[in-house]
Amino acid sequence: MSQSDNENKKEELSKKETPETTEITQPQEASTTESATEEKKVEESFSEEVENPDATNELEEAMVAESTFVQDTENNKKANAEDTNDDDDHEDAIIEEHKKGVDDSLAEDSEDESATERHTIPKKDYHSMSKEQLTDELERLLKNEKIQAIKEHVIEIRTEFNAKFDEEFEEKKEDFLADGGNIIDFHYSTPLKNRFNSLYFDYREKRNKYYQQLKQDLNANLNKRLEIIEELKGLLDVEENINTTYNHFKEIQDKWRTAGPIPRDKYNNVWNTYHHHVENFYDFLHLNREFRDMDFKHNLDQKLKVIDRAEELAQEQDINRAFRELQMLHKMWKEELGPVAKDYREEIWERFSNATKVIHDRRQDYFENLDKEFEKNWEKKQQIIEKIREIADQDFSSHNKWQQKIKEIEALREEFFKAGKVPRSKNEETWADFKETVRRFNRKKNAFYKNLKKQQYDNLEKKKELIQIAEDNKDSDDFKTITPLMKKIQSDWKKIGHVPRKDSDKVWKQFKAACNYYFDRLHENRSEENKEEMEAFGKKKDLLDKVRSFEHSGNKEEDLKTIKSFIAEWKSLGRVPFNKRFIEGKFNKALDQLFKKLDVNRTKAEMLKYENKIQALNDADDDNKIRNEHFFLSKKIEETQAEIRQLENNLQFFSNVDDDNPLVKEVHKNIDDHKAQLKVWREKLKKVKSLY
């Protein structure tokens, strides 16, 4: 081509409008329209899966322009007369038309060089974690990860922490109101909540500083890229050897690739402007096919490597990782690699699109399966809510039962949080149902314990009354009267029931101290009495030996007089210790032997021995013991009379039998014995009545 042709070509290229002033258009051949339409469907479907995190702070939104970014829909360029130029523009038109979804992610990543790091930080199941675990996880992220890479993690952690704390807050508020508190006086916080707020404040401070610096860096990089574009535009006006111009172009491309990220709202326009002038240079480079073919070959080799990697990603088990790397491959295809020869364009784009579609379809299946899993989680949570509702609808009348149900509710709450995520459309409703059923249970629980507290305060007043009685009588010396009283109030104390926990130890110590003081004095007094009783036991033991060794003189009157003196002496010795009272029985047996030898009337002998018991009852001065003896004797009299009547009735069966009959004689003997015993019982009852 002549020098004049070169000059004409430069002039024509320099007259092309740039996207800085006019909308950029790209030519498209009619023969490729059908292929481009089909590829567009693949890419538009692919683009639906690109997600952008929502902004959470107005300052951050202003800094990184998260609210929106420009996505100009490019029209097709008018057809150009030159075939090779048409093919270049056609390939780029296909890429640009079918990359809208990927462009969203590329524009976002254009100002965030840590995008890859953000995606590689694993997300834990924050929903199932406790408030303590969520706080620890936030602290770990702040210490170990870059501040710009943890935004999504922090948002989820904060959402879950606040949800759990709000539930606890509402429960405490209901408890406060149930206890009669005024809502305007209610305030609730915890050390854990303060710690979490402090960590989140540190996160916001670090994040804001990062984005302030990022804004400056992005604008600096933007200016650098605009300068590169101006340098690229100037290549068409430089009078120099084509080899030198081509090398200069490669240097510009290298500088472009390393220029750094720019604001996302400027990304598309700046890239389109750059790409427009790259196209102009390739049109100019068409004048020298040697350099063009060499560049086409290099670009083909690089794009084939991209395709091979995209096809490998179709086998990647981690579909999210595969999708993220695919985004990087699309970025390389778009930003770093130029066009290839016409013969390969359709083929390599079709391969790249097919690999993209495979990953997209797998990702679609992954999210569909994830939705099914979320649906199962929702069903599980509905069952848990229903179990809580069944418990909340019941009424329980005892503290133990309520404590049991509180543990059951707590276990169901833990199970609810561990059940996993639910579909987003059902999340709010599910959470609202869960909170309402738990609150219904808490309201009933609070009502029960509010009433229980009232009962406990009533019990407290009753126990204070018993304390007053104990303290009023602890110094009394009237042990016979006060001891039964002290035992009674101890028994009453056990029957009263619980008092408020904060008062329980205090009132018990007061009551116990008063009772112990009295019974310690009682035991001291009894120790003195026991000393006298042991002396009485020793004397009675000696007297028992004397009775056992007594020999009858043969004079019944004198012997009976001696036996009566033994009985009188025995009574005068007084009481013996409780555990030594067996000696009374031994003394009575010894007397029985003496009376038997003297052939003394049975009634008279019994009454002589009974004098000992009468004396003991009188000495005890215990009305209860006297009443018990009176009841015992009265019952024995009734039983003996009934036996006599029964025996006399039995004699009627022997009306025709001789009185000498052994059976008849036996019945008569039993009747006589019972009558003799009845006489004794009556005499004893008469003695007991004399004690009243």
C-alpha positions in Angstrom: 0.0 0.0 0.0 1.3 3.5 -0.9 2.2 6.2 1.5 -0.8 8.2 0.2 -3.1 5.3 1.0 -1.8 5.2 4.5 -2.5 8.9 4.9 -6.0 8.5 3.6 -6.7 5.6 6.0 -5.5 7.5 9.0 -7.6 10.5 8.1 -10.7 8.2 7.8 -10.0 6.5 11.2 -9.4 9.9 12.9 -12.8 11.0 11.7 -14.6 8.2 13.5 -16.8 9.3 16.4 -15.8 8.2 19.9 -18.1 7.1 22.7 -17.1 10.2 24.6 -19.4 12.2 22.2 -21.6 9.8 20.4 -23.0 6.3 21.1 -20.6 3.6 20.0 -22.0 1.2 17.4 -20.7 -2.1 16.2 -21.2 -3.7 12.8 -22.8 -7.1 12.5 -23.0 -9.3 9.4 -26.3 -10.6 8.4 -24.9 -14.1 8.0 -24.2 -14.3 11.7 -27.4 -12.9 13.1 -29.0 -16.3 13.9 -25.9 -17.5 15.8 -25.6 -14.2 17.7 -29.3 -14.4 18.7 -28.9 -17.9 20.1 -25.7 -16.9 22.0 -27.6 -13.9 23.4 -30.2 -16.2 25.0 -27.4 -18.2 26.7 -25.7 -15.1 28.1 -28.9 -13.4 29.2 -29.9 -16.5 31.1 -26.4 -16.6 32.5 -26.7 -13.0 33.6 -29.7 -13.6 35.7 -27.6 -15.5 38.2 -25.2 -12.7 38.9 -25.8 -11.3 42.4 -24.8 -8.0 43.8 -24.7 -7.4 47.6 -26.9 -4.6 48.8 -25.4 -1.5 50.2 -25.8 -1.1 54.0 -24.5 2.4 54.6 -25.1 5.6 52.8 -21.5 6.8 53.2 -20.3 3.6 51.6 -22.8 3.9 48.8 -21.6 7.3 48.0 -18.0 6.2 48.1 -18.3 3.1 45.9 -21.3 4.1 43.9 -23.2 0.9 44.9 -26.6 2.4 44.2 -26.3 2.1 40.4 -23.8 2.0 37.6 -24.2 2.8 33.9 -25.0 0.0 31.7 -25.5 1.3 28.2 -27.2 -1.0 25.8 -25.1 -0.8 22.7 -26.7 -0.8 19.3 -25.3 -2.6 16.4 -22.8 -0.7 14.3 -23.6 0.0 10.7 -22.0 -2.4 8.3 -18.5 -1.5 7.1 -17.3 -2.2 3.6 -14.2 -3.9 4.7 -14.6 -7.7 5.4 -11.9 -8.0 8.0 -13.0 -5.0 9.9 -16.6 -6.4 9.9 -15.3 -9.7 11.4 -13.4 -7.9 14.1 -16.5 -5.9 15.1 -18.7 -8.9 14.8 -16.9 -10.9 17.4 -16.8 -8.0 19.8 -20.5 -7.4 19.2 -21.3 -11.0 20.1 -19.2 -10.7 23.3 -20.6 -7.3 24.3 -24.2 -8.2 23.5 -24.1 -11.5 25.5 -22.0 -10.4 28.5 -24.5 -8.1 30.2 -24.9 -10.4 33.2 -21.2 -10.9 33.5 -20.6 -7.2 33.0 -22.5 -6.6 36.3 -19.9 -8.6 38.2 -17.0 -7.2 36.2 -18.1 -3.7 36.9 -18.4 -4.5 40.6 -15.0 -6.2 40.7 -13.4 -3.3 38.7 -13.2 -1.3 41.9 -12.6 -4.1 44.3 -9.4 -6.0 43.8 -10.2 -8.2 46.8 -13.3 -9.7 45.1 -11.6 -13.1 44.8 -10.6 -13.0 48.5 -14.2 -12.1 49.4 -15.5 -15.2 47.6 -12.9 -17.5 49.1 -13.7 -16.7 52.7 -16.1 -19.6 53.7 -19.5 -18.7 55.0 -20.5 -20.6 58.1 -24.0 -21.5 59.2 -24.6 -18.3 61.0 -28.3 -19.1 61.5 -27.5 -22.0 63.8 -24.8 -20.2 65.9 -25.4 -18.7 69.3 -24.9 -15.0 70.1 -21.5 -15.9 71.7 -20.4 -17.8 68.7 -21.5 -15.0 66.3 -19.6 -12.5 68.3 -16.4 -14.6 68.3 -16.8 -15.1 64.6 -17.1 -11.4 63.9 -13.9 -10.8 66.0 -12.1 -13.5 64.1 -13.0 -12.0 60.8 -11.8 -8.5 61.9 -8.5 -9.9 63.0 -7.7 -12.2 60.2 -9.4 -11.0 57.0 -9.2 -7.8 54.9 -12.0 -5.3 55.9 -13.2 -5.0 52.3 -13.6 -8.8 51.9 -15.9 -9.5 54.8 -18.9 -7.3 54.1 -21.4 -10.0 53.3 -20.3 -12.1 56.2 -20.7 -9.2 58.6 -24.1 -8.4 57.3 -25.3 -12.0 57.9 -23.7 -12.2 61.3 -25.2 -8.9 62.4 -28.7 -9.9 61.1 -28.6 -13.2 63.0 -27.2 -11.7 66.2 -29.8 -8.9 66.2 -32.6 -11.4 65.6 -31.6 -13.5 68.6 -31.0 -10.5 70.8 -34.4 -9.0 69.8 -36.1 -12.2 70.9 -34.3 -12.1 74.2 -35.1 -8.4 74.6 -38.8 -9.0 74.0 -38.8 -11.8 76.6 -37.1 -9.7 79.2 -39.5 -6.8 78.5 -42.5 -9.1 79.0 -41.0 -10.3 82.3 -40.4 -6.7 83.4 -44.0 -5.7 82.6 -45.3 -8.9 84.2 -43.6 -7.9 87.4 -45.5 -4.6 87.3 -42.8 -2.4 85.7 -43.5 0.7 83.6 -42.5 0.4 79.9 -40.7 3.8 80.0 -38.4 2.5 82.8 -37.4 -0.6 80.8 -33.8 -0.9 79.6 -32.0 -4.1 78.8 -28.5 -4.8 77.6 -25.8 -7.4 78.2 -22.0 -7.4 78.2 -22.2 -9.6 75.2 -24.4 -7.1 73.3 -21.9 -4.3 74.3 -19.0 -6.4 73.0 -20.7 -7.1 69.7 -21.6 -3.4 69.2 -18.0 -2.4 69.9 -16.7 -4.9 67.3 -19.3 -3.8 64.8 -18.3 -0.1 65.4 -14.6 -1.1 64.8 -15.7 -2.8 61.5 -17.5 0.4 60.3 -14.6 2.6 61.2 -12.1 0.4 59.4 -14.5 0.0 56.4 -15.1 3.8 56.1 -11.3 4.5 56.2 -10.8 1.9 53.6 -13.4 3.3 51.2 -12.2 6.8 51.7 -8.7 5.7 50.5 -10.3 3.5 47.8 -12.2 6.5 46.4 -9.0 8.4 46.0 -7.2 5.4 44.4 -10.1 4.7 42.0 -10.1 8.3 40.8 -6.4 8.3 40.4 -6.6 5.1 38.3 -9.4 6.6 36.3 -7.2 9.5 35.3 -4.4 7.2 34.4 -6.7 5.1 32.1 -8.0 8.3 30.4 -4.4 9.3 29.8 -3.8 5.8 28.3 -6.8 6.3 26.0 -5.5 9.6 24.8 -2.1 8.0 24.2 -3.8 5.2 22.2 -5.8 7.8 20.1 -2.5 9.5 19.2 -1.0 6.4 17.6 -2.9 7.1 14.4 -1.3 10.5 14.0 2.3 9.5 14.7 4.6 9.4 11.7 6.9 6.4 12.5 7.7 2.9 11.3 4.8 0.4 11.6 7.0 -1.8 13.7 7.6 1.0 16.2 3.9 1.9 16.2 2.9 -1.7 16.9 5.4 -2.1 19.7 4.1 1.2 21.1 0.6 -0.2 20.9 1.6 -3.4 22.9 3.2 -1.1 25.6 -0.1 0.8 25.9 -2.0 -2.5 26.3 0.4 -3.6 29.1 -0.1 -0.3 30.8 -3.9 -0.6 30.5 -3.9 -4.1 32.1 -1.9 -2.8 35.1 -3.6 0.5 35.5 -5.7 -0.7 38.5 -9.4 -0.6 39.3 -11.7 2.4 38.6 -15.1 3.5 39.9 -17.7 1.0 38.7 -20.1 3.7 37.5 -17.3 4.8 35.0 -16.3 1.2 34.1 -18.4 0.6 31.1 -18.0 3.9 29.4 -14.2 4.0 29.9 -13.8 0.4 28.7 -16.0 1.1 25.6 -14.0 4.2 24.8 -10.8 2.2 25.1 -12.2 -0.7 23.1 -13.3 1.7 20.4 -9.8 3.1 19.9 -8.4 -0.4 20.0 -10.7 -1.3 17.1 -9.6 1.8 15.2 -6.0 0.8 15.7 -6.7 -2.8 14.4 -8.4 -1.2 11.4 -5.2 0.8 10.9 -3.1 -2.2 11.5 -4.9 -4.0 8.7 -2.6 -2.1 6.4 0.2 -4.5 7.6 -1.1 -8.1 7.6 2.1 -9.5 9.1 1.6 -7.8 12.4 -2.2 -8.4 12.3 -1.8 -12.2 11.7 0.8 -12.4 14.4 -1.5 -10.7 16.9 -4.5 -12.9 15.7 -2.4 -16.0 16.4 -1.4 -14.8 19.9 -5.0 -14.0 20.7 -6.2 -17.4 19.4 -3.7 -19.3 21.6 -4.7 -17.3 24.7 -8.4 -17.7 24.0 -8.0 -21.4 23.4 -6.4 -21.6 26.9 -9.4 -19.7 28.3 -11.8 -22.1 26.6 -9.9 -25.2 27.8 -10.0 -23.9 31.4 -13.8 -23.1 31.0 -14.4 -26.7 29.8 -12.4 -28.0 32.8 -14.5 -25.9 35.1 -17.6 -27.8 33.9 -16.2 -30.7 36.0 -15.5 -28.6 39.1 -17.4 -30.0 42.1 -17.7 -26.6 43.8 -20.2 -24.9 41.5 -19.8 -21.5 43.1 -16.0 -21.6 42.7 -16.5 -22.6 39.1 -18.8 -19.7 38.5 -16.5 -17.2 40.1 -13.6 -18.4 38.0 -15.8 -18.3 34.9 -16.3 -14.6 35.6 -12.6 -14.1 35.7 -12.3 -15.9 32.3 -14.9 -13.7 30.8 -13.0 -10.7 32.2 -9.8 -11.9 30.5 -11.7 -12.6 27.2 -13.2 -9.1 27.3 -10.4 -6.9 28.7 -7.1 -8.6 28.0 -7.5 -10.6 24.7 -8.0 -9.1 21.3 -9.7 -10.6 18.2 -8.7 -13.7 16.2 -8.7 -14.6 12.5 -12.1 -14.8 10.9 -11.9 -18.5 10.3 -11.8 -19.3 14.0 -14.2 -16.7 15.5 -17.5 -18.6 15.3 -15.9 -21.9 16.4 -14.1 -20.6 19.5 -17.0 -18.4 20.6 -19.3 -21.4 20.3 -17.0 -23.5 22.4 -16.7 -20.8 25.1 -20.5 -20.2 25.1 -21.2 -24.0 25.4 -18.8 -24.3 28.4 -20.4 -21.2 29.9 -23.9 -22.8 29.4 -22.8 -26.1 31.1 -21.6 -24.2 34.2 -24.7 -22.0 34.1 -27.1 -25.1 33.9 -25.2 -26.8 36.8 -25.5 -23.6 38.8 -29.2 -23.5 38.1 -29.6 -27.1 39.2 -27.6 -26.3 42.3 -29.9 -23.4 43.3 -33.0 -25.5 42.5 -31.7 -28.2 44.8 -30.8 -25.6 47.4 -34.4 -24.3 47.2 -35.7 -27.8 47.8 -33.4 -28.1 50.8 -34.6 -24.7 52.1 -38.2 -26.0 51.6 -37.4 -29.0 53.7 -35.9 -26.8 56.4 -39.1 -24.7 56.3 -41.2 -27.8 56.8 -39.0 -28.9 59.7 -39.3 -25.4 61.3 -43.1 -25.5 60.9 -43.1 -28.8 62.8 -41.0 -27.2 65.6 -43.3 -24.2 65.8 -46.3 -26.5 66.1 -44.6 -28.4 69.0 -44.0 -25.0 70.7 -47.6 -24.0 70.1 -48.9 -27.2 71.6 -46.9 -26.6 74.8 -47.8 -22.9 74.8 -51.6 -23.8 74.6 -51.4 -25.8 77.8 -51.6 -24.7 81.4 -49.4 -26.1 84.2 -50.0 -25.8 87.9 -46.7 -26.6 89.4 -43.2 -25.1 89.4 -41.6 -28.4 88.5 -43.8 -28.8 85.5 -43.1 -25.3 84.3 -39.4 -25.9 84.7 -39.7 -29.1 82.6 -41.5 -27.2 79.9 -39.0 -24.4 79.9 -36.3 -26.9 79.2 -38.4 -28.4 76.4 -39.0 -25.0 74.8 -35.3 -24.1 75.1 -34.4 -27.4 73.3 -36.9 -26.6 70.6 -35.5 -23.1 70.1 -32.0 -24.7 69.6 -33.5 -27.1 67.2 -35.2 -24.3 65.3 -31.9 -22.4 64.8 -30.1 -25.5 63.7 -32.7 -26.4 61.2 -31.1 -24.3 58.5 -32.3 -21.5 56.2 -35.7 -21.3 54.6 -36.8 -19.8 51.3 -36.4 -16.0 51.4 -40.1 -15.5 50.6 -41.1 -17.5 53.8 -38.3 -16.3 56.1 -40.1 -13.3 57.6 -43.4 -15.1 58.2 -41.6 -18.2 59.7 -39.6 -16.0 62.1 -42.8 -14.1 63.1 -44.7 -17.3 63.8 -41.7 -18.6 65.8 -41.4 -15.5 68.0 -45.2 -15.3 68.6 -45.5 -18.9 69.8 -42.5 -18.5 72.1 -43.9 -15.3 73.4 -47.2 -16.9 74.1 -45.5 -19.5 76.2 -43.5 -16.8 78.0 -46.6 -14.8 78.8 -48.2 -17.8 80.4 -45.0 -18.7 82.2 -44.8 -15.1 83.5 -48.4 -15.1 84.6 -47.8 -18.3 86.6 -44.7 -17.0 88.3 -46.2 -13.7 89.0 -49.0 -15.4 90.9 -46.4 -17.7 92.4 -44.5 -14.7 93.7 -47.7 -13.4 95.3 -48.1 -16.8 97.1 -44.5 -16.7 98.1 -44.8 -13.3 99.7 -47.9 -14.6 101.6 -45.8 -17.5 102.7 -43.1 -15.1 103.8 -45.5 -13.3 106.1 -46.6 -16.6 107.6 -43.1 -17.7 108.3 -42.3 -14.3 109.8 -45.2 -14.9 112.2 -43.7 -18.3 113.2 -40.3 -16.6 113.7 -41.9 -14.1 116.0 -43.5 -16.9 118.1 -40.1 -18.8 118.3 -38.2 -15.7 119.4 -40.9 -14.7 121.9 -40.7 -18.2 123.6 -37.0 -19.2 123.2 -36.1 -17.9 126.7 -39.0 -19.6 128.5 -38.4 -22.0 131.4 -41.8 -23.6 131.1 -40.4 -26.5 129.1 -43.5 -28.6 129.6 -45.7 -26.0 127.8 -43.3 -24.5 125.3 -41.7 -27.7 124.0 -45.0 -28.9 122.3 -45.5 -25.4 120.9 -42.0 -25.2 119.4 -42.4 -28.6 117.8 -45.7 -27.5 116.4 -44.4 -24.3 114.8 -41.5 -26.4 113.3 -44.1 -28.7 111.7 -46.2 -25.7 110.5 -43.0 -24.2 108.9 -42.6 -27.3 106.7 -46.2 -27.0 105.5 -46.1 -23.4 104.5 -44.2 -23.7 101.2 -41.7 -21.6 99.3 -40.9 -17.9 99.9 -39.0 -15.5 97.5 -35.5 -16.8 96.9 -33.9 -13.6 98.1 -35.6 -14.0 101.5 -35.4 -17.7 101.9 -32.0 -18.1 103.6 -32.5 -15.0 105.8 -35.8 -16.2 107.3 -34.7 -19.8 107.7 -31.6 -18.7 109.6 -33.7 -16.5 111.9 -36.2 -19.3 112.6 -33.5 -22.0 113.0 -31.5 -19.8 115.4 -34.5 -19.2 117.7 -35.5 -22.9 117.7 -31.9 -24.1 118.3 -31.5 -21.6 121.1 -34.6 -23.0 122.9 -33.8 -26.7 122.3 -30.2 -26.2 123.4 -31.6 -24.9 126.7 -34.0 -27.8 126.9 -31.2 -30.3 126.4 -29.2 -28.7 129.1 -32.1 -29.0 131.5 -32.7 -32.6 130.5 -29.1 -33.4 131.1 -29.6 -32.5 134.8 -32.7 -34.5 134.9 -31.0 -37.5 133.2 -28.4 -37.5 136.0 -31.2 -37.9 138.6 -32.9 -40.6 136.4 -29.6 -42.6 136.2 -29.3 -42.5 140.0 -32.9 -43.7 140.2 -32.2 -46.5 137.8 -29.2 -47.7 139.9 -31.3 -47.7 143.1 -34.2 -49.5 141.3 -31.8 -52.1 140.1 -30.6 -52.7 143.6 -34.2 -52.9 144.8 -35.1 -55.4 142.1 -32.3 -57.7 143.2 -33.7 -57.4 146.8 -37.2 -58.3 145.6 -36.0 -61.3 143.7 -34.1 -62.6 146.7 -37.0 -62.1 149.1 -38.0 -65.3 151.0 -41.6 -65.7 152.3 -41.8 -66.0 156.1 -44.9 -68.1 156.1 -47.0 -65.2 157.6 -49.1 -64.0 154.7 -50.0 -60.7 156.3 -46.4 -59.9 157.2 -45.2 -60.9 153.7 -47.9 -58.9 152.0 -46.9 -55.9 154.1 -43.3 -56.3 153.1 -44.2 -56.6 149.4 -46.3 -53.4 149.7 -43.2 -51.6 151.2 -41.2 -52.8 148.1 -43.8 -51.2 145.9 -43.9 -47.9 147.9 -40.1 -47.7 147.9 -40.0 -48.4 144.1 -42.4 -45.5 143.5 -40.4 -43.2 145.7 -37.3 -43.7 143.6 -38.7 -41.7 140.7 -38.3 -42.0 136.9 -35.5 -43.7 135.1 -34.1 -42.8 131.6 -36.3 -43.7 128.7 -34.0 -46.4 127.4 -33.9 -48.0 130.9 -37.6 -48.3 131.4 -37.5 -52.1 130.7 -36.7 -52.4 134.4 -40.3 -51.6 135.2 -41.4 -54.8 133.5 -38.8 -56.9 135.3 -40.1 -55.5 138.7 -43.7 -56.4 137.8 -42.7 -60.0 136.9 -40.8 -60.2 140.2 -44.0 -59.1 142.0 -46.1 -61.6 140.1 -43.9 -64.4 141.5 -44.3 -63.1 145.1 -48.1 -62.7 144.8 -48.4 -66.1 143.3 -46.7 -67.7 146.2 -48.9 -65.7 148.6 -52.0 -66.8 146.7 -53.2 -63.1 146.7 -56.5 -62.2 144.9 -55.7 -61.5 141.3 -57.5 -58.2 141.2 -55.8 -57.0 144.3 -52.4 -58.0 143.0 -52.9 -56.2 139.7 -54.0 -53.1 141.4 -51.0 -53.1 143.7 -48.7 -53.3 140.6 -50.8 -50.7 138.7 -50.0 -48.2 141.5 -46.6 -47.8 139.8 -48.0 -46.8 136.5 -50.5 -44.4 138.1 -47.6 -42.8 139.9 -45.6 -42.5 136.6 -48.6 -40.8 134.9 -49.1 -38.4 137.8 -45.4 -37.5 137.8 -45.3 -36.9 134.0 -48.1 -34.3 134.3 -49.0 -35.0 130.7 -52.7 -34.8 129.9 -52.1 -36.5 126.6 -50.7 -39.6 128.3 -53.5 -39.7 130.8 -56.1 -39.4 128.0 -54.4 -42.1 126.1 -54.5 -44.4 129.1 -58.2 -43.6 129.7 -59.0 -44.4 126.1 -57.0 -47.7 126.3 -58.8 -48.9 129.4 -62.3 -47.9 128.1 -61.6 -49.9 124.9 -60.5 -52.9 126.9 -63.6 -52.8 129.0 -65.8 -52.7 125.8 -63.8 -55.6 124.3 -64.0 -57.7 127.4 -67.8 -57.1 127.8 -68.2 -58.1 124.1 -66.3 -61.3 124.7 -68.4 -62.2 127.7 -71.6 -61.7 125.7 -70.3 -63.8 122.9 -69.3 -66.6 125.3 -72.7 -66.5 127.1 -74.4 -66.7 123.7 -72.3 -69.8 122.9 -73.7 -71.5 126.0 -77.1 -71.6 124.3 -75.8 -74.2 121.9 -75.2 -76.5 124.8 -78.7 -76.2 126.4 -79.3 -80.0 126.2 -75.8 -80.8 127.4 -74.8 -81.7 131.0 -72.9 -79.1 132.9 -70.1 -81.6 133.5 -69.3 -81.7 129.8 -65.7 -80.5 129.3 -66.7 -78.0 126.6 -69.4 -76.5 128.8 -66.9 -76.3 131.7 -64.3 -74.6 129.5 -66.8 -71.9 128.4 -67.8 -71.2 132.0 -64.2 -70.9 133.0 -63.5 -68.4 130.1 -66.5 -66.4 131.2 -65.3 -66.2 134.8 -61.8 -65.2 133.7 -63.1 -62.4 131.5 -65.4 -61.2 134.3 -62.4 -61.1 136.7 -60.3 -59.2 134.1 -63.3 -56.9 133.5 -63.2 -56.1 137.2 -59.5 -55.3 137.0 -60.0 -53.0 134.0 -62.8 -51.1 135.8 -60.6 -50.6 138.9 -57.8 -49.3 136.8 -60.1 -46.9 135.0 -61.3 -45.6 138.3 -57.7 -44.9 139.4 -57.0 -43.0 136.1 -60.1 -40.9 136.5 -58.9 -39.9 139.9 -56.0 -38.1 138.2 -58.2 -35.6 136.4 
